[in-house]
Amino acid sequence: MRAEPDGPEDRLRRFATIWGRAVFPVTATSLDRPEFERLLLPLARNLRDALLARTFDAAGGQAAGAALVDAHCTNPEALSRTLDVVDAYLVLYCGGDGPREDLRSRSSRIQHAMAAGYAAALRERTLAEQEAIARAALDARSAVAEALHASEARFRAIFEDAPIGIGISGLDGTVLDVNDALVRMFGGNEQMVRDRNVSTWAHPDDAPQIWRLYEELVHGVRDHFRVEKAFGRPDGTVLWTNLTASLLRDADGEPQYMLVIVEDTTERRLLNLRLRYEATHDALTGLPNRTLFFERLEKVLGAGDGSGFGLCYLDLDGFKTINDSLGHAVGDRVLVEVADRLQACATAPGEMIARLGGDEFVALTTGPRGTTDVDDLADRIMHALDGPISVDGRQLTVRGSIGIVEGPAAERTPAEVLRSADISMYRAKSAGGNRCETADPETEARTITRHGLTNALPAALERGEFFIEYQPLVHLADGSVRGAEALVRWTHPQHGVISPDRFIPLAERTGLIVPLGRWVLEESVRQAKRWQDGEGGVGPLRVNVNLSPCQLTHPGLVADTLEILERTGLDPDALCLEVTESALIGADDDLLKPLRRLAEHGIDIALDDFGTGYSNLANLRRLPVSDLKLDRSFTQGMQQYPADPVDLKIVEGIVSLAHSLDLSVTVEGVETAAQAEQLRHMGCDTAQGWYYARPGPPDRLHQLVYADVTA
């Protein structure tokens, strides 16, 4: 079936044709160009699939890179031209109608994958070739030695026709003979190699052991050695080689000549250097990437006693807004400008700037312990970000938050150092951004503990590590217990019992508050049903359960609550749901709708922590609440003698307002008999606090009442 004109398959063939025309001139394939283009077509299809896939998989690009090596495209120019074609034409011919910026980003990742696959395949092929060459070298050495002893004619044939460079020198180092392959390696100048002494070929990049091995060979201590060696050419370029030197002995076994076999590895080395650069540098900014940064940091931290380091972890403030509102192309130009400015800050020896990814950068400074001025480096970075960045006529303001870590080497791992810097950076962001924060061990320990608790929360719910305590709600008029507030606790395997103020915020941030809140509601309702049935001699009591703001917006709140009540058989009027005042400040009808539905089914709604926010008192009329719970801050002012008259007036006013709206009033934090009596005279309906009882298990509810008073 023929491809539809200008359809996806037709455009794919055009891309494969462009690719083939670009790469074919630098290949060593035996195929003609049409055959080579047909070979590339399935590779092009794989690249298109990787470009359009919902999630990126580097395997397709890696396979395409490896296939180039299999097709004898081992010239470094073949990879370079391939990456240029993919960069210029893959999105154009294979991107369809997808978003251009996302496709360009995906194309860049495909190019990196192709380079990685190409490098891996070339490395495997090179190792195989090196093994074959090594075998050939050994064969050549044996053949040459045999030829010298047997037939000069046979030796000359092997010597002249060998595809690798061969040279013979005397034991004094004078070059006696070379073959044409070796002459070509040195630029075609025979005088450059013949009649010279090998000692004149010393190069600054020579490994220290090369000339020691040479002396051992000349004196008969060893028979051969193999090294990597550089030679200077007449045109100023460097010839890199794998050099094998062997000692030739006469019939009596005495050293007579030295045979050198030379393999030109210059192009392979340049390709490896290029691939190494691409693997260790950020493609967008040219800065060292995460890989190179960690290599450097590991080396710095392993320097031992007497060495120190300083690290600045920079995250741009509000960069996501730039990306989302102006597009990734503008965001990339901002990152390039930021990278240039940061690079200009690294002016002292031992300083390094790297991009970890996204809008995260690091600056590393090293030196003798006590000499690394990381604070000065951080100041330079903050100052570099002061000026606006101009992109397409827009003046964009970019600021950053920096976490600073410094200390002696050899005390922490790279991962620990970066974690400390990351925690400090987020402290700077939490404080408003555009500032620096230095790592603090105590704060870091709290953050790590908090992170550990966050990770342990889901499993804790599954393992049943949560339990509920109940604090009595006492009717002030006669002192009878009318209900109890359910308060969840966490029994952590390492940290013991954890109060809700430590783990509820974590549960809210992770979304676990919804299943946790449902569990608390169901357990509390079951307990209220047991009281209603007379279990433990307590009698019917209302149970108050706290609702998180996250639960208010959960679509299953009403259905879950009614289903639990129906399943347990508890009367709706025996349940009161407490919602904080702050959660309902400025609440619209959509947020209030589930509360109204619950209230319509007979469930009481209490406004918790009333008086801590700034809500308009007139809004009370539109809220479906039946009880106001005054925050404990009001009762604290009543603990002194005489009581704070301002607090008294406020409480009296709230009680009067609530009663005029047919709302009952509950006061939290009652700790003394005087407070309780004064609140009763003011007309408050219900109270709770340590004066009556501390939170405890449900079977001790009546025992807890007045426990503190009688103690």
C-alpha positions as CSV (number, residue, x, y, z in Angstrom):
1,M,0.0,0.0,0.0
2,R,1.5,3.3,-1.1
3,A,2.0,6.1,1.5
4,E,-0.5,8.9,1.3
5,P,1.1,11.9,-0.4
6,D,2.4,14.3,2.3
7,G,1.1,11.8,4.9
8,P,3.1,10.6,7.9
9,E,4.8,7.7,6.0
10,D,5.7,10.0,3.1
11,R,7.2,12.6,5.6
12,L,9.0,9.8,7.4
13,R,10.6,8.7,4.1
14,R,11.7,12.3,3.4
15,F,13.4,12.4,6.8
16,A,15.2,9.1,6.2
17,T,16.3,10.4,2.7
18,I,17.7,13.6,4.2
19,W,19.5,11.5,6.9
20,G,20.9,9.1,4.4
21,R,22.2,11.9,2.1
22,A,23.9,13.6,5.1
23,V,25.6,10.5,6.5
24,F,26.3,8.3,3.5
25,P,29.5,10.2,2.3
26,V,31.2,9.5,5.7
27,T,30.3,5.9,6.0
28,A,32.4,2.8,5.3
29,T,29.3,0.7,4.2
30,S,29.3,-1.5,1.2
31,L,25.7,-0.5,0.4
32,D,24.8,2.0,-2.3
33,R,23.0,5.1,-1.1
34,P,19.4,3.9,-1.9
35,E,20.1,0.7,0.0
36,F,21.6,2.7,2.9
37,E,18.5,5.0,3.0
38,R,16.3,1.9,3.2
39,L,18.4,0.7,6.1
40,L,17.8,4.0,7.9
41,L,14.0,3.9,7.4
42,P,13.1,1.6,10.3
43,L,15.5,3.6,12.5
44,A,13.7,6.8,11.5
45,R,10.4,5.1,12.4
46,N,11.7,4.2,15.8
47,L,12.8,7.8,16.4
48,R,9.4,9.1,15.4
49,D,7.7,6.7,17.8
50,A,10.1,7.9,20.6
51,L,9.3,11.5,19.7
52,L,5.5,11.0,19.9
53,A,5.3,8.5,22.8
54,R,3.3,9.6,25.8
55,T,6.3,8.9,28.1
56,F,9.9,9.1,27.0
57,D,11.9,5.9,26.6
58,A,15.5,6.4,25.8
59,A,15.8,2.8,24.5
60,G,14.7,3.8,21.0
61,G,17.3,6.5,20.6
62,Q,20.0,4.3,22.1
63,A,19.1,1.5,19.7
64,A,19.3,3.9,16.7
65,G,22.7,5.1,17.8
66,A,24.0,1.5,18.2
67,A,22.6,0.6,14.7
68,L,24.7,3.3,13.1
69,V,27.8,1.6,14.5
70,D,26.5,-1.7,13.2
71,A,26.1,-0.1,9.7
72,H,29.8,0.9,9.8
73,C,29.1,4.6,10.5
74,T,32.1,4.7,12.8
75,N,33.5,8.0,11.5
76,P,32.9,10.7,14.3
77,E,31.4,12.9,11.5
78,A,28.6,10.3,11.0
79,L,27.3,10.8,14.6
80,S,27.7,14.6,14.3
81,R,25.8,14.8,11.0
82,T,23.1,12.4,12.4
83,L,22.6,14.6,15.5
84,D,22.4,17.7,13.3
85,V,19.7,16.1,11.0
86,V,17.7,14.9,14.0
87,D,17.9,18.4,15.6
88,A,16.8,20.1,12.4
89,Y,14.3,17.8,10.8
90,L,12.9,15.2,13.2
91,V,10.3,17.6,14.7
92,L,9.6,19.2,11.3
93,Y,8.8,15.9,9.5
94,C,7.7,13.6,12.3
95,G,6.2,15.9,15.0
96,G,2.7,16.1,13.6
97,D,0.6,18.7,15.3
98,G,2.1,18.3,18.8
99,P,3.3,21.3,20.8
100,R,6.6,22.5,19.3
101,E,8.4,23.3,22.5
102,D,7.6,19.9,24.1
103,L,8.7,18.2,20.9
104,R,11.9,20.1,20.7
105,S,12.7,19.1,24.3
106,R,11.9,15.5,23.5
107,S,14.1,15.7,20.4
108,S,17.0,16.9,22.5
109,R,16.6,13.9,24.8
110,I,16.5,11.6,21.8
111,Q,19.7,13.1,20.6
112,H,21.4,12.4,24.0
113,A,20.1,8.9,23.9
114,M,21.4,8.3,20.4
115,A,24.8,9.6,21.4
116,A,24.9,7.3,24.4
117,G,23.8,4.3,22.3
118,Y,26.4,5.2,19.7
119,A,29.2,5.5,22.3
120,A,28.3,2.2,24.0
121,A,28.2,0.3,20.7
122,L,31.4,2.0,19.5
123,R,33.1,1.1,22.8
124,E,32.1,-2.6,22.5
125,R,33.3,-2.6,18.9
126,T,36.6,-0.8,19.8
127,L,37.3,-3.4,22.5
128,A,36.8,-6.2,20.0
129,E,39.0,-4.4,17.5
130,Q,41.7,-3.8,20.1
131,E,41.7,-7.5,21.0
132,A,42.0,-8.4,17.3
133,I,44.9,-5.9,16.9
134,A,46.6,-7.2,20.0
135,R,46.4,-10.7,18.5
136,A,47.7,-9.3,15.2
137,A,50.5,-7.5,17.1
138,L,51.6,-10.7,18.8
139,D,51.4,-12.6,15.5
140,A,53.4,-9.8,13.8
141,R,56.0,-9.9,16.5
142,S,56.4,-13.6,16.3
143,A,56.4,-13.4,12.5
144,V,59.0,-10.6,12.5
145,A,61.3,-12.4,14.9
146,E,61.0,-15.6,12.8
147,A,61.6,-13.7,9.6
148,L,64.8,-12.1,10.9
149,H,66.1,-15.5,11.7
150,A,64.8,-17.2,8.5
151,S,64.1,-15.0,5.6
152,E,64.7,-11.3,5.1
153,A,62.3,-11.4,2.1
154,R,59.4,-12.7,4.1
155,F,60.1,-10.1,6.8
156,R,60.1,-7.3,4.3
157,A,56.7,-8.4,2.9
158,I,55.1,-8.5,6.4
159,F,56.9,-5.3,7.5
160,E,55.9,-3.2,4.4
161,D,52.3,-4.4,4.0
162,A,51.2,-4.3,7.6
163,P,48.2,-2.0,8.2
164,I,49.6,-0.7,11.5
165,G,52.8,1.2,12.1
166,I,56.0,-0.8,12.7
167,G,59.4,0.4,13.6
168,I,62.8,-1.2,14.5
169,S,65.4,0.4,16.6
170,G,68.8,-0.5,18.1
171,L,69.3,-0.9,21.8
172,D,70.8,2.6,21.9
173,G,67.4,3.9,20.7
174,T,68.3,4.8,17.1
175,V,65.5,4.2,14.7
176,L,66.8,1.8,12.0
177,D,63.7,1.2,9.9
178,V,60.0,2.1,9.7
179,N,57.2,1.0,7.4
180,D,55.0,3.2,5.3
181,A,52.1,3.0,7.7
182,L,54.1,4.6,10.5
183,V,55.4,7.3,8.2
184,R,51.9,8.2,7.3
185,M,50.9,8.5,10.9
186,F,53.6,11.2,11.3
187,G,52.3,13.2,8.4
188,G,54.2,11.4,5.5
189,N,57.6,12.8,6.5
190,E,60.1,9.9,6.6
191,Q,62.8,12.0,8.1
192,M,60.5,12.7,11.0
193,V,60.9,9.1,12.1
194,R,64.0,7.5,10.5
195,D,67.4,7.8,12.1
196,R,66.0,9.6,15.1
197,N,66.5,8.5,18.7
198,V,63.4,7.3,20.4
199,S,64.2,9.5,23.4
200,T,63.4,12.6,21.3
201,W,59.8,11.5,21.2
202,A,59.1,12.3,24.8
203,H,55.8,14.1,25.2
204,P,54.4,16.2,28.0
205,D,51.4,13.9,28.3
206,D,53.6,10.8,28.7
207,A,52.7,8.6,31.7
208,P,55.5,8.5,34.3
209,Q,56.1,4.7,33.8
210,I,56.6,4.8,30.0
211,W,60.4,5.5,30.1
212,R,61.0,3.2,33.0
213,L,59.4,0.4,31.0
214,Y,61.6,1.4,28.1
215,E,64.8,1.1,30.1
216,E,63.7,-2.3,31.5
217,L,63.0,-3.5,27.9
218,V,66.4,-2.3,26.6
219,H,68.2,-4.0,29.5
220,G,66.4,-7.3,28.9
221,V,64.5,-7.1,32.2
222,R,61.2,-7.5,30.3
223,D,60.4,-8.7,26.8
224,H,57.5,-6.3,26.0
225,F,55.1,-3.6,27.3
226,R,52.0,-1.9,26.0
227,V,51.1,1.8,26.8
228,E,49.1,4.7,25.5
229,K,51.4,7.4,24.1
230,A,51.2,10.7,22.5
231,F,53.5,12.0,19.8
232,G,54.0,15.6,18.4
233,R,53.5,15.9,14.6
234,P,55.4,18.5,12.5
235,D,52.1,20.4,11.9
236,G,51.6,20.9,15.7
237,T,48.9,18.3,16.1
238,V,49.1,15.4,18.5
239,L,49.1,11.8,17.4
240,W,47.6,9.5,20.0
241,T,48.6,5.8,19.8
242,N,48.4,2.4,21.5
243,L,52.1,1.4,21.4
244,T,53.4,-2.1,21.9
245,A,57.2,-2.4,22.3
246,S,58.9,-5.9,22.1
247,L,62.5,-7.0,22.6
248,L,64.0,-9.1,19.7
249,R,66.8,-11.5,20.8
250,D,69.4,-13.2,18.6
251,A,69.8,-16.9,18.3
252,D,71.7,-17.0,21.6
253,G,68.9,-15.2,23.4
254,E,70.8,-11.9,23.7
255,P,68.9,-8.6,23.2
256,Q,69.5,-7.3,19.7
257,Y,66.7,-5.0,18.5
258,M,63.5,-3.3,19.7
259,L,60.3,-3.8,17.7
260,V,57.6,-1.1,18.1
261,I,54.0,-1.6,16.8
262,V,51.9,1.6,16.7
263,E,48.1,1.9,16.3
264,D,46.7,5.3,15.6
265,T,43.9,6.1,18.1
266,T,43.6,9.8,17.6
267,E,40.1,9.9,16.1
268,R,38.8,7.4,18.6
269,R,40.2,9.5,21.4
270,L,38.7,12.7,20.0
271,L,35.3,11.0,19.7
272,N,35.5,9.7,23.3
273,L,36.5,13.2,24.5
274,R,33.5,14.6,22.7
275,L,31.1,12.0,24.1
276,R,32.6,12.5,27.5
277,Y,32.0,16.2,27.3
278,E,28.4,15.7,26.2
279,A,27.9,13.2,29.0
280,T,29.2,15.6,31.7
281,H,28.0,19.0,30.5
282,D,24.5,20.5,30.2
283,A,23.4,20.7,26.6
284,L,21.5,24.0,27.1
285,T,24.0,26.1,29.1
286,G,27.3,24.4,28.6
287,L,27.9,24.2,32.3
288,P,29.1,21.0,34.0
289,N,26.1,18.8,34.7
290,R,25.1,16.7,37.8
291,T,27.4,13.9,36.8
292,L,30.5,16.0,36.6
293,F,29.5,18.0,39.7
294,F,29.2,14.9,41.8
295,E,32.6,13.6,40.5
296,R,34.2,16.9,41.5
297,L,32.4,17.0,44.9
298,E,33.4,13.4,45.7
299,K,37.0,14.2,44.9
300,V,36.9,17.3,47.1
301,L,35.3,15.5,50.0
302,G,37.9,12.7,49.7
303,A,40.8,15.2,49.8
304,G,41.4,14.4,53.5
305,D,42.3,16.5,56.6
306,G,43.2,20.1,56.1
307,S,40.9,20.6,53.1
308,G,37.6,22.4,53.2
309,F,34.7,23.2,50.9
310,G,31.7,25.5,50.5
311,L,28.6,24.9,48.5
312,C,25.8,27.2,47.3
313,Y,22.6,25.5,46.1
314,L,20.6,27.9,44.0
315,D,17.0,27.6,43.0
316,L,15.4,30.4,40.9
317,D,12.3,31.9,42.5
318,G,9.2,32.0,40.3
319,F,10.9,30.4,37.3
320,K,7.9,28.1,36.7
321,T,5.7,31.1,36.2
322,I,8.0,32.3,33.4
323,N,7.9,28.9,31.8
324,D,4.1,28.6,32.1
325,S,3.3,32.1,31.0
326,L,5.9,32.9,28.4
327,G,6.9,29.4,27.1
328,H,9.8,27.1,27.4
329,A,11.8,28.9,24.7
330,V,11.9,32.1,26.8
331,G,12.6,30.0,29.9
332,D,15.6,28.4,28.2
333,R,17.0,31.8,27.3
334,V,16.6,32.9,30.9
335,L,18.5,29.9,32.1
336,V,21.3,30.5,29.6
337,E,21.6,34.1,30.8
338,V,21.6,33.0,34.4
339,A,24.3,30.4,33.7
340,D,26.5,33.1,32.0
341,R,26.1,35.3,35.0
342,L,26.9,32.5,37.5
343,Q,29.9,31.5,35.5
344,A,31.2,35.0,35.8
345,C,30.9,34.7,39.6
346,A,33.4,31.8,39.7
347,T,36.5,34.0,39.6
348,A,38.6,32.4,42.4
349,P,40.7,29.2,42.0
350,G,38.8,26.1,43.0
351,E,35.4,27.5,42.2
352,M,33.0,25.6,40.0
353,I,29.4,26.3,38.7
354,A,27.2,23.5,37.6
355,R,23.5,23.0,36.5
356,L,21.8,20.1,38.3
357,G,18.7,20.4,36.1
358,G,15.6,22.6,35.7
359,D,16.3,25.9,37.4
360,E,18.7,24.4,40.0
361,F,22.4,25.4,40.0
362,V,25.2,24.8,42.4
363,A,28.4,26.7,43.1
364,L,31.3,24.8,44.7
365,T,34.4,26.4,46.2
366,T,37.4,24.5,47.6
367,G,40.7,25.1,49.3
368,P,42.6,24.7,52.5
369,R,40.3,24.4,55.6
370,G,39.2,27.9,56.8
371,T,40.0,29.7,53.5
372,T,36.8,28.9,51.5
373,D,34.7,32.1,51.6
374,V,31.4,30.6,50.6
375,D,29.4,33.6,51.9
376,D,31.3,35.9,49.6
377,L,30.5,33.5,46.7
378,A,26.8,33.5,47.7
379,D,26.8,37.4,47.8
380,R,28.3,37.5,44.3
381,I,25.6,35.2,43.0
382,M,22.8,37.2,44.6
383,H,24.3,40.4,43.2
384,A,24.6,38.8,39.7
385,L,20.8,38.2,39.7
386,D,20.0,41.8,40.6
387,G,19.8,43.1,37.1
388,P,16.8,42.3,34.9
389,I,17.1,39.8,32.0
390,S,16.0,41.1,28.6
391,V,14.2,38.6,26.4
392,D,12.4,39.7,23.2
393,G,12.0,43.2,24.6
394,R,10.7,42.0,27.9
395,Q,12.5,42.9,31.1
396,L,12.3,39.8,33.3
397,T,13.2,39.9,37.0
398,V,14.8,36.7,38.3
399,R,15.7,36.1,41.9
400,G,17.0,33.1,43.7
401,S,17.0,31.2,47.0
402,I,20.3,29.8,48.1
403,G,21.2,27.1,50.6
404,I,24.7,27.2,51.9
405,V,26.8,24.4,53.3
406,E,30.5,24.6,54.3
407,G,32.9,22.5,56.4
408,P,35.9,20.3,56.4
409,A,36.3,17.5,53.8
410,A,36.2,13.8,54.7
411,E,33.3,14.2,57.1
412,R,30.2,13.7,54.9
413,T,29.2,12.1,51.6
414,P,28.2,14.0,48.5
415,A,24.6,13.0,49.0
416,E,24.6,14.2,52.6
417,V,26.1,17.6,51.6
418,L,23.6,18.1,48.8
419,R,20.7,17.1,51.1
420,S,21.9,19.7,53.7
421,A,22.1,22.4,51.0
422,D,18.7,21.4,49.6
423,I,17.1,21.7,53.0
424,S,18.7,25.1,53.6
425,M,17.5,26.3,50.2
426,Y,13.9,25.4,50.9
427,R,14.2,27.2,54.2
428,A,15.2,30.3,52.2
429,K,12.2,29.8,49.9
430,S,9.9,29.3,52.9
431,A,11.1,32.6,54.3
432,G,10.0,34.5,51.2
433,G,12.8,33.7,48.7
434,N,15.6,36.0,47.4
435,R,17.8,35.2,50.3
436,C,20.4,32.8,51.6
437,E,20.2,30.3,54.5
438,T,23.1,28.5,56.0
439,A,22.8,24.8,57.0
440,D,21.8,24.4,60.6
441,P,22.2,20.8,62.1
442,E,19.2,21.2,64.4
443,T,16.8,22.5,61.7
444,E,18.2,19.8,59.4
445,A,17.5,17.1,61.9
446,R,13.9,18.3,62.3
447,T,13.4,18.4,58.6
448,I,14.8,14.9,58.2
449,T,12.6,13.6,61.0
450,R,9.6,15.3,59.4
451,H,10.5,13.8,56.0
452,G,10.7,10.4,57.7
453,L,7.3,10.8,59.3
454,T,5.8,11.8,56.0
455,N,7.2,8.7,54.4
456,A,6.0,6.5,57.2
457,L,2.4,7.8,57.3
458,P,0.8,5.6,54.6
459,A,2.2,2.4,56.1
460,A,1.2,3.6,59.6
461,L,-2.4,3.7,58.7
462,E,-2.2,0.2,57.1
463,R,-0.4,-1.2,60.2
464,G,-3.0,0.3,62.7
465,E,-0.5,2.6,64.5
466,F,-3.1,5.3,65.0
467,F,-5.5,5.4,68.0
468,I,-8.0,7.8,69.4
469,E,-8.3,9.5,72.8
470,Y,-11.4,11.3,74.0
471,Q,-11.7,14.5,76.0
472,P,-15.0,15.2,77.8
473,L,-17.3,18.0,76.9
474,V,-18.9,19.2,80.1
475,H,-22.2,21.0,80.5
476,L,-21.4,24.1,82.6
477,A,-24.9,24.4,84.1
478,D,-24.9,21.1,85.9
479,G,-21.4,19.6,85.4
480,S,-22.6,16.6,83.4
481,V,-20.7,15.1,80.6
482,R,-22.6,15.7,77.3
483,G,-20.0,14.5,74.9
484,A,-16.4,14.0,74.0
485,E,-14.0,15.3,71.3
486,A,-12.1,12.6,69.4
487,L,-8.4,13.3,69.2
488,V,-6.2,11.1,67.0
489,R,-2.7,10.0,68.2
490,W,0.1,8.1,66.4
491,T,2.2,5.4,68.1
492,H,5.4,5.5,66.0
493,P,7.7,2.5,66.3
494,Q,10.8,4.7,67.0
495,H,9.4,8.0,68.2
496,G,6.7,6.7,70.5
497,V,3.3,8.6,70.8
498,I,3.2,11.6,68.4
499,S,0.7,14.4,68.9
500,P,-1.5,15.4,66.0
501,D,0.1,18.9,65.6
502,R,3.2,17.1,64.3
503,F,1.6,14.7,61.8
504,I,-1.7,16.3,60.7
505,P,0.0,19.0,58.7
506,L,2.1,16.3,57.0
507,A,-1.0,14.3,56.2
508,E,-2.7,17.4,54.7
509,R,0.3,18.0,52.5
510,T,0.4,14.5,51.2
511,G,-3.3,14.0,50.8
512,L,-3.3,11.1,53.4
513,I,-5.6,13.3,55.6
514,V,-8.6,12.1,53.6
515,P,-8.3,8.3,54.4
516,L,-7.0,9.1,57.9
517,G,-9.9,11.4,58.5
518,R,-12.3,8.8,57.3
519,W,-10.8,6.2,59.6
520,V,-11.0,8.6,62.6
521,L,-14.7,9.4,61.7
522,E,-15.6,5.7,61.5
523,E,-13.8,4.7,64.7
524,S,-15.4,7.7,66.6
525,V,-18.9,6.9,65.3
526,R,-18.5,3.3,66.3
527,Q,-17.4,4.4,69.8
528,A,-20.4,6.8,70.1
529,K,-22.7,3.9,69.1
530,R,-21.2,1.8,71.9
531,W,-21.9,4.6,74.4
532,Q,-25.4,5.0,73.0
533,D,-25.9,1.3,73.7
534,G,-24.8,1.8,77.3
535,E,-21.4,0.1,77.0
536,G,-19.2,0.9,80.1
537,G,-22.1,2.6,81.9
538,V,-21.4,5.9,80.1
539,G,-24.7,6.5,78.4
540,P,-25.5,8.3,75.2
541,L,-22.9,10.9,74.4
542,R,-22.3,13.1,71.4
543,V,-18.9,12.7,69.7
544,N,-17.1,15.6,68.1
545,V,-14.8,14.9,65.2
546,N,-12.4,17.4,63.6
547,L,-12.6,17.9,59.8
548,S,-9.5,19.1,57.9
549,P,-9.9,21.8,55.2
550,C,-8.8,19.1,52.7
551,Q,-11.7,16.9,53.7
552,L,-14.1,19.7,53.2
553,T,-13.2,19.8,49.5
554,H,-13.3,16.0,49.0
555,P,-16.3,15.0,46.9
556,G,-17.0,11.9,49.0
557,L,-17.4,13.7,52.4
558,V,-21.2,13.7,52.6
559,A,-21.7,10.2,51.2
560,D,-18.9,8.7,53.4
561,T,-20.3,10.3,56.5
562,L,-23.9,9.2,55.9
563,E,-22.8,5.7,54.9
564,I,-20.8,5.4,58.2
565,L,-23.8,6.6,60.3
566,E,-26.2,4.2,58.5
567,R,-23.8,1.2,58.8
568,T,-23.1,1.7,62.5
569,G,-26.7,2.7,63.4
570,L,-25.7,5.9,65.2
571,D,-28.3,8.8,65.3
572,P,-27.0,11.8,63.2
573,D,-27.6,14.2,66.2
574,A,-25.0,12.2,68.2
575,L,-22.3,13.4,65.8
576,C,-20.7,16.9,65.6
577,L,-18.2,17.8,63.0
578,E,-15.7,20.5,63.9
579,V,-14.4,22.9,61.2
580,T,-11.9,25.6,62.0
581,E,-12.8,29.2,61.5
582,S,-9.8,29.8,59.2
583,A,-11.1,27.1,56.8
584,L,-14.4,28.9,56.3
585,I,-13.1,32.5,56.0
586,G,-14.4,33.8,52.7
587,A,-15.9,30.4,51.9
588,D,-18.2,30.4,48.9
589,D,-21.4,28.4,48.5
590,D,-19.6,25.5,46.8
591,L,-17.5,24.9,49.9
592,L,-20.5,25.4,52.3
593,K,-22.8,23.1,50.3
594,P,-21.5,19.8,51.8
595,L,-21.8,21.2,55.3
596,R,-25.3,22.4,54.7
597,R,-26.3,18.9,53.4
598,L,-24.8,17.3,56.5
599,A,-26.6,19.8,58.7
600,E,-29.9,19.0,56.9
601,H,-29.4,15.3,57.9
602,G,-29.2,16.3,61.6
603,I,-25.5,16.4,62.0
604,D,-24.2,19.3,64.1
605,I,-21.5,21.6,62.7
606,A,-19.2,23.4,65.2
607,L,-17.0,26.4,64.3
608,D,-13.7,25.5,66.0
609,D,-11.0,27.9,67.2
610,F,-13.4,30.8,66.9
611,G,-11.8,34.2,67.5
612,T,-8.4,33.3,66.0
613,G,-9.3,34.5,62.5
614,Y,-10.7,37.7,61.0
615,S,-14.0,36.6,59.7
616,N,-16.9,38.9,59.5
617,L,-19.3,38.1,62.4
618,A,-22.2,38.8,60.1
619,N,-21.1,35.7,58.1
620,L,-22.2,33.5,61.0
621,R,-25.7,33.9,59.7
622,R,-24.9,32.1,56.4
623,L,-22.8,29.3,58.0
624,P,-24.6,26.0,58.8
625,V,-23.1,25.9,62.3
626,S,-24.9,25.2,65.6
627,D,-22.0,25.6,68.0
628,L,-19.1,28.1,68.4
629,K,-15.9,26.8,70.1
630,L,-14.0,29.7,71.6
631,D,-10.2,29.3,71.2
632,R,-8.2,28.7,74.3
633,S,-6.4,32.1,73.9
634,F,-9.5,33.7,75.6
635,T,-9.3,31.4,78.6
636,Q,-5.6,32.0,79.1
637,G,-6.3,35.7,79.7
638,M,-8.7,34.6,82.5
639,Q,-6.1,32.6,84.4
640,Q,-4.6,35.7,85.9
641,Y,-6.1,37.5,88.8
642,P,-7.8,39.7,88.3
643,A,-8.9,38.5,84.9
644,D,-8.2,40.6,81.8
645,P,-11.3,42.8,81.4
646,V,-10.8,43.0,77.7
647,D,-11.0,39.2,77.3
648,L,-14.0,39.1,79.6
649,K,-15.8,41.7,77.5
650,I,-15.0,39.8,74.2
651,V,-16.2,36.5,75.6
652,E,-19.4,38.1,76.9
653,G,-20.0,39.7,73.5
654,I,-19.4,36.5,71.6
655,V,-21.7,34.5,73.9
656,S,-24.4,37.2,73.6
657,L,-24.1,37.2,69.8
658,A,-24.1,33.4,69.5
659,H,-27.2,33.0,71.7
660,S,-29.0,35.6,69.6
661,L,-28.3,33.4,66.6
662,D,-29.4,30.2,68.4
663,L,-25.8,29.0,68.6
664,S,-24.4,27.2,71.7
665,V,-20.9,28.2,72.9
666,T,-18.2,25.8,73.9
667,V,-14.9,27.0,75.6
668,E,-11.6,25.2,75.2
669,G,-8.6,25.2,77.5
670,V,-10.4,25.5,80.9
671,E,-7.8,24.7,83.5
672,T,-9.1,26.1,86.9
673,A,-12.4,26.1,88.9
674,A,-12.4,29.9,88.8
675,Q,-12.4,29.9,85.0
676,A,-15.2,27.4,84.9
677,E,-17.3,29.3,87.3
678,Q,-16.7,32.6,85.5
679,L,-17.6,31.1,82.1
680,R,-20.8,29.6,83.6
681,H,-21.8,33.1,84.8
682,M,-21.2,34.5,81.4
683,G,-23.6,32.0,79.9
684,C,-21.2,29.7,78.2
685,D,-22.9,26.3,77.5
686,T,-20.1,23.7,77.4
687,A,-16.4,23.6,78.4
688,Q,-13.5,21.2,78.0
689,G,-10.0,21.3,79.3
690,W,-7.5,19.8,81.8
691,Y,-9.6,21.1,84.7
692,Y,-12.1,18.4,83.8
693,A,-9.9,15.7,82.3
694,R,-7.0,15.2,79.9
695,P,-7.7,13.2,76.8
696,G,-7.8,9.4,77.5
697,P,-9.2,6.1,76.3
698,P,-12.9,5.7,75.9
699,D,-13.4,3.3,78.7
700,R,-12.0,5.8,81.2
701,L,-14.2,8.7,80.1
702,H,-16.1,9.1,83.4
703,Q,-13.1,8.3,85.5
704,L,-11.2,11.2,83.8
705,V,-13.9,13.8,84.6
706,Y,-12.7,16.0,87.5
707,A,-9.6,13.8,88.0
708,D,-7.4,16.8,88.2
709,V,-9.7,18.6,90.6
710,T,-9.8,15.8,93.1
711,A,-6.1,15.0,92.8
